[in-house]
Amino acid sequence: MEQREEQNHNEKQFEAVLAKIDPELARIRRYLKETRVDPVIIAGLINAIYEVSYMSGTGVVMVTIQKGKIINLEPRIKFEYGIKALIEETEDI
Protein backbone atom coordinates (compact mmCIF):
# COMPACT_ATOMS: atom_id res chain seq x y z
CA MET A 1 0.00 0.00 0.00
CA GLU A 2 1.18 3.44 -0.79
CA GLN A 3 1.41 5.95 2.03
CA ARG A 4 -1.73 7.85 0.97
CA GLU A 5 -3.76 4.65 0.62
CA GLU A 6 -2.58 3.49 4.03
CA GLN A 7 -3.52 6.85 5.54
CA ASN A 8 -7.02 6.66 4.02
CA HIS A 9 -7.41 3.10 5.28
CA ASN A 10 -6.33 4.07 8.81
CA GLU A 11 -8.64 7.09 8.81
CA LYS A 12 -11.63 4.95 7.81
CA GLN A 13 -10.81 2.47 10.57
CA PHE A 14 -10.48 5.31 13.08
CA GLU A 15 -13.82 6.79 12.01
CA ALA A 16 -15.52 3.39 12.38
CA VAL A 17 -14.10 2.92 15.89
CA LEU A 18 -14.96 6.49 16.90
CA ALA A 19 -18.54 6.03 15.64
CA LYS A 20 -18.90 3.04 17.97
CA ILE A 21 -17.21 4.64 20.97
CA ASP A 22 -18.68 8.16 20.71
CA PRO A 23 -21.25 8.64 17.94
CA GLU A 24 -21.77 12.35 18.68
CA LEU A 25 -18.06 13.12 18.48
CA ALA A 26 -17.89 11.16 15.24
CA ARG A 27 -20.81 13.20 13.87
CA ILE A 28 -19.10 16.49 14.81
CA ARG A 29 -15.87 15.32 13.16
CA ARG A 30 -17.76 14.34 10.01
CA TYR A 31 -19.50 17.75 9.84
CA LEU A 32 -16.18 19.54 10.28
CA LYS A 33 -14.67 17.57 7.41
CA GLU A 34 -17.72 18.05 5.16
CA THR A 35 -18.02 21.79 5.77
CA ARG A 36 -14.28 22.49 6.10
CA VAL A 37 -14.98 24.66 9.17
CA ASP A 38 -11.77 25.16 11.16
CA PRO A 39 -12.07 22.97 14.27
CA VAL A 40 -10.16 25.55 16.33
CA ILE A 41 -13.39 27.56 16.63
CA ILE A 42 -15.17 24.69 18.40
CA ALA A 43 -13.39 25.27 21.72
CA GLY A 44 -14.39 28.94 21.65
CA LEU A 45 -18.00 28.07 20.88
CA ILE A 46 -18.15 25.52 23.68
CA ASN A 47 -16.70 28.04 26.12
CA ALA A 48 -19.15 30.77 25.05
CA ILE A 49 -22.12 28.41 25.37
CA TYR A 50 -20.88 27.38 28.81
CA GLU A 51 -20.54 31.00 29.94
CA VAL A 52 -24.10 31.83 28.90
CA SER A 53 -25.46 28.66 30.51
CA TYR A 54 -23.46 29.04 33.72
CA MET A 55 -23.95 32.78 34.28
CA SER A 56 -27.69 33.19 33.72
CA GLY A 57 -28.97 30.37 31.59
CA THR A 58 -30.26 32.90 29.06
CA GLY A 59 -28.35 34.64 26.30
CA VAL A 60 -26.92 34.52 22.82
CA VAL A 61 -23.61 33.39 21.39
CA MET A 62 -22.66 35.74 18.57
CA VAL A 63 -20.16 34.77 15.88
CA THR A 64 -19.14 37.65 13.62
CA ILE A 65 -17.62 36.72 10.27
CA GLN A 66 -16.16 39.22 7.83
CA LYS A 67 -14.62 38.25 4.50
CA GLY A 68 -14.59 34.59 5.52
CA LYS A 69 -12.74 35.16 8.80
CA ILE A 70 -14.13 34.96 12.31
CA ILE A 71 -13.39 38.29 13.87
CA ASN A 72 -15.44 37.96 17.05
CA LEU A 73 -16.96 35.23 19.19
CA GLU A 74 -18.98 36.74 21.99
CA PRO A 75 -21.30 35.35 24.63
CA ARG A 76 -24.10 37.81 25.38
CA ILE A 77 -25.62 37.01 28.72
CA LYS A 78 -29.12 38.13 29.60
CA PHE A 79 -29.93 38.84 33.20
CA GLU A 80 -33.58 39.22 34.14
CA TYR A 81 -33.65 41.48 37.15
CA GLY A 82 -37.30 42.45 36.97
CA ILE A 83 -36.64 45.89 38.44
CA LYS A 84 -37.13 49.40 37.11
CA ALA A 85 -34.04 51.11 35.77
CA LEU A 86 -35.06 54.51 37.15
CA ILE A 87 -36.34 55.28 40.61
CA GLU A 88 -39.35 57.57 40.85
CA GLU A 89 -38.71 60.94 42.51
CA THR A 90 -41.09 59.99 45.31
CA GLU A 91 -39.22 56.77 46.13
CA ASP A 92 -36.34 56.61 48.60
CA ILE A 93 -33.00 55.23 47.50
C-alpha positions in Angstrom: 0.0 0.0 0.0 1.2 3.4 -0.8 1.4 6.0 2.0 -1.7 7.9 1.0 -3.8 4.6 0.6 -2.6 3.5 4.0 -3.5 6.9 5.5 -7.0 6.7 4.0 -7.4 3.1 5.3 -6.3 4.1 8.8 -8.6 7.1 8.8 -11.6 5.0 7.8 -10.8 2.5 10.6 -10.5 5.3 13.1 -13.8 6.8 12.0 -15.5 3.4 12.4 -14.1 2.9 15.9 -15.0 6.5 16.9 -18.5 6.0 15.6 -18.9 3.0 18.0 -17.2 4.6 21.0 -18.7 8.2 20.7 -21.3 8.6 17.9 -21.8 12.4 18.7 -18.1 13.1 18.5 -17.9 11.2 15.2 -20.8 13.2 13.9 -19.1 16.5 14.8 -15.9 15.3 13.2 -17.8 14.3 10.0 -19.5 17.7 9.8 -16.2 19.5 10.3 -14.7 17.6 7.4 -17.7 18.0 5.2 -18.0 21.8 5.8 -14.3 22.5 6.1 -15.0 24.7 9.2 -11.8 25.2 11.2 -12.1 23.0 14.3 -10.2 25.6 16.3 -13.4 27.6 16.6 -15.2 24.7 18.4 -13.4 25.3 21.7 -14.4 28.9 21.6 -18.0 28.1 20.9 -18.1 25.5 23.7 -16.7 28.0 26.1 -19.1 30.8 25.0 -22.1 28.4 25.4 -20.9 27.4 28.8 -20.5 31.0 29.9 -24.1 31.8 28.9 -25.5 28.7 30.5 -23.5 29.0 33.7 -24.0 32.8 34.3 -27.7 33.2 33.7 -29.0 30.4 31.6 -30.3 32.9 29.1 -28.4 34.6 26.3 -26.9 34.5 22.8 -23.6 33.4 21.4 -22.7 35.7 18.6 -20.2 34.8 15.9 -19.1 37.7 13.6 -17.6 36.7 10.3 -16.2 39.2 7.8 -14.6 38.2 4.5 -14.6 34.6 5.5 -12.7 35.2 8.8 -14.1 35.0 12.3 -13.4 38.3 13.9 -15.4 38.0 17.1 -17.0 35.2 19.2 -19.0 36.7 22.0 -21.3 35.4 24.6 -24.1 37.8 25.4 -25.6 37.0 28.7 -29.1 38.1 29.6 -29.9 38.8 33.2 -33.6 39.2 34.1 -33.7 41.5 37.2 -37.3 42.4 37.0 -36.6 45.9 38.4 -37.1 49.4 37.1 -34.0 51.1 35.8 -35.1 54.5 37.1 -36.3 55.3 40.6 -39.3 57.6 40.9 -38.7 60.9 42.5 -41.1 60.0 45.3 -39.2 56.8 46.1 -36.3 56.6 48.6 -33.0 55.2 47.5 
